[in-house]
Amino acid sequence: MPHISVKCFPGRTEEQKIALAKKITEDVKEIMNAKEETISITIEDIAPESWDESVKNVEIIPKASVMYKKPHYME
């Protein structure tokens, strides 16, 4: 606990993904008082043409009630 899943359009470098995972880990440790060894993070590239069917309609819209940061199209 916890597991964080990041989905984004392709184009980020491996270095950017590693830096993001490191920063998220640091913040989760501090804010949620979690031990580093319990934190897992995935970063998955999703093609723009697949975003709606793979992410928006499956993970964003149906989970609006538990979403703490919503995208512009849900405000």
Backbone bond lengths (Angstrom), bond angles and torsions (degrees), N, CA, C in turn:
res aa  C-N    CA-C-N  psi(-1)  N-CA   C-N-CA  omega(-1)  CA-C   N-CA-C  phi
1 M - - - 1.440 - - 1.499 107.95 -
2 P 1.236 119.88 133.60 1.457 129.63 -6.74 1.531 112.17 -97.23
3 H 1.317 113.97 168.07 1.462 121.07 174.19 1.525 107.54 -114.45
4 I 1.309 116.53 131.08 1.463 122.52 178.70 1.518 108.03 -116.25
5 S 1.315 115.68 131.36 1.456 121.48 179.40 1.521 108.62 -116.79
6 V 1.329 116.37 122.73 1.453 122.01 178.86 1.523 107.59 -113.20
7 K 1.313 115.14 127.89 1.460 120.91 176.03 1.516 106.88 -122.07
8 C 1.325 116.24 134.70 1.461 120.39 -176.75 1.523 109.77 -152.11
9 F 1.322 114.68 164.70 1.460 118.94 174.13 1.520 109.29 -65.88
10 P 1.321 118.38 150.67 1.460 121.43 175.91 1.527 111.31 -60.84
11 G 1.311 115.34 157.48 1.455 119.69 175.05 1.518 114.07 129.31
12 R 1.333 116.81 -12.65 1.459 119.10 177.00 1.516 108.82 -82.20
13 T 1.309 115.55 145.11 1.458 119.77 179.03 1.525 110.05 -79.42
14 E 1.310 115.59 164.24 1.460 120.65 175.70 1.530 110.03 -60.55
15 E 1.318 117.19 -36.97 1.462 121.58 178.33 1.525 111.18 -63.79
16 Q 1.330 117.77 -40.25 1.464 121.22 177.83 1.532 110.65 -65.04
17 K 1.314 117.27 -40.88 1.458 120.94 179.76 1.525 110.70 -65.87
18 I 1.317 116.93 -41.56 1.463 120.75 178.08 1.533 109.85 -63.94
19 A 1.333 116.90 -43.25 1.465 120.86 179.12 1.523 111.20 -63.15
20 L 1.326 117.19 -40.71 1.457 120.84 178.13 1.524 110.76 -63.61
21 A 1.315 116.79 -46.67 1.466 120.49 179.51 1.525 110.98 -60.35
22 K 1.320 116.59 -40.11 1.460 120.51 178.89 1.527 110.98 -64.27
23 K 1.327 116.95 -45.42 1.463 121.39 -178.98 1.524 111.22 -65.89
24 I 1.324 116.82 -43.17 1.471 120.12 177.28 1.517 109.44 -60.94
25 T 1.327 117.60 -44.39 1.466 121.35 -179.98 1.525 110.43 -58.45
26 E 1.320 117.16 -46.76 1.464 120.87 179.50 1.524 111.30 -58.65
27 D 1.325 116.86 -45.45 1.461 120.62 -178.84 1.522 112.23 -67.79
28 V 1.319 117.41 -40.80 1.466 120.83 179.03 1.527 110.44 -64.05
29 K 1.315 116.62 -41.79 1.469 120.28 177.20 1.525 110.52 -58.46
30 E 1.323 115.95 -47.94 1.457 120.73 -176.44 1.527 112.73 -70.44
31 I 1.305 117.06 -50.65 1.460 121.54 -172.23 1.522 112.52 -76.44
32 M 1.330 117.15 -40.39 1.461 120.60 -175.55 1.526 113.12 -100.72
33 N 1.332 115.45 2.16 1.461 120.12 -179.89 1.531 111.29 54.48
34 A 1.326 115.06 43.65 1.467 120.96 -178.90 1.522 109.50 -99.68
35 K 1.303 115.85 149.02 1.457 120.82 175.60 1.527 108.69 -81.01
36 E 1.330 115.33 140.06 1.463 119.99 -176.47 1.525 112.14 -55.07
37 E 1.319 117.22 -39.13 1.462 120.09 -177.03 1.530 113.47 -69.28
38 T 1.328 117.10 -9.28 1.464 119.72 178.88 1.527 112.60 -98.93
39 I 1.319 117.71 -6.19 1.466 122.58 -175.84 1.530 109.70 -92.28
40 S 1.323 115.82 132.70 1.470 120.44 173.63 1.528 108.43 -128.21
41 I 1.318 114.88 145.81 1.459 121.00 -177.10 1.526 109.13 -139.79
42 T 1.316 115.86 130.96 1.462 120.56 171.46 1.523 108.43 -115.24
43 I 1.329 115.82 145.48 1.455 121.59 174.69 1.518 106.30 -129.22
44 E 1.313 115.18 118.30 1.466 120.79 -172.62 1.521 110.35 -122.74
45 D 1.322 115.87 128.03 1.465 121.34 175.59 1.530 109.59 -81.17
46 I 1.323 115.19 129.50 1.460 121.78 177.95 1.528 107.65 -123.23
47 A 1.308 117.56 124.84 1.463 121.49 179.49 1.527 110.00 -61.47
48 P 1.321 118.06 141.03 1.469 120.91 -178.92 1.533 113.20 -52.43
49 E 1.326 116.87 -39.26 1.469 119.30 -178.72 1.531 112.95 -71.19
50 S 1.323 117.57 -12.52 1.467 121.94 178.17 1.528 112.75 -104.26
51 W 1.329 117.34 -3.23 1.463 121.18 -172.98 1.532 112.60 -58.00
52 D 1.323 117.04 -50.92 1.468 119.35 -176.94 1.523 111.68 -58.72
53 E 1.318 117.03 -50.55 1.463 120.27 -176.01 1.526 113.36 -73.37
54 S 1.325 117.89 -28.64 1.463 120.62 -175.73 1.520 113.87 -95.88
55 V 1.328 117.13 -27.62 1.464 119.78 -174.44 1.529 111.99 -125.86
56 K 1.312 117.19 -60.94 1.466 120.98 -173.66 1.530 112.37 -55.95
57 N 1.320 117.17 -50.91 1.467 120.42 -175.35 1.522 113.87 -82.45
58 V 1.321 117.55 -10.62 1.464 121.56 -176.63 1.528 111.88 -108.37
59 E 1.331 116.61 -38.59 1.461 119.78 -173.99 1.523 114.78 -116.60
60 I 1.301 117.97 -28.05 1.465 119.50 -175.78 1.526 111.65 -88.32
61 I 1.307 117.29 -63.23 1.462 120.57 -176.14 1.535 112.22 -62.28
62 P 1.341 119.86 -47.69 1.467 118.62 -178.79 1.538 114.05 -66.53
63 K 1.321 117.97 -20.04 1.464 120.78 -177.34 1.531 112.23 -107.69
64 A 1.311 116.55 23.23 1.470 120.75 -177.14 1.524 112.04 -57.82
65 S 1.307 117.66 -33.17 1.467 120.19 -176.35 1.524 113.37 -70.45
66 V 1.328 117.74 -17.67 1.461 120.76 178.80 1.531 111.72 -115.65
67 M 1.327 116.70 13.20 1.459 121.57 -178.82 1.523 109.03 -91.92
68 Y 1.314 117.39 125.94 1.459 122.29 -177.69 1.519 112.80 -95.77
69 K 1.300 117.70 -18.15 1.465 122.48 173.46 1.518 106.78 -134.39
70 K 1.327 115.16 109.59 1.461 120.27 -176.61 1.529 110.92 -96.31
71 P 1.346 116.83 149.57 1.459 120.29 176.16 1.538 110.32 -72.72
72 H 1.290 115.82 162.64 1.465 121.60 -176.41 1.516 112.68 -53.98
73 Y 1.309 119.13 -34.64 1.469 120.28 -175.11 1.523 113.44 -76.46
74 M 1.324 117.37 -0.59 1.475 119.99 176.82 1.525 112.33 -111.64
75 E 1.308 117.30 1.74 1.481 119.92 -178.49 1.487 111.80 -89.17
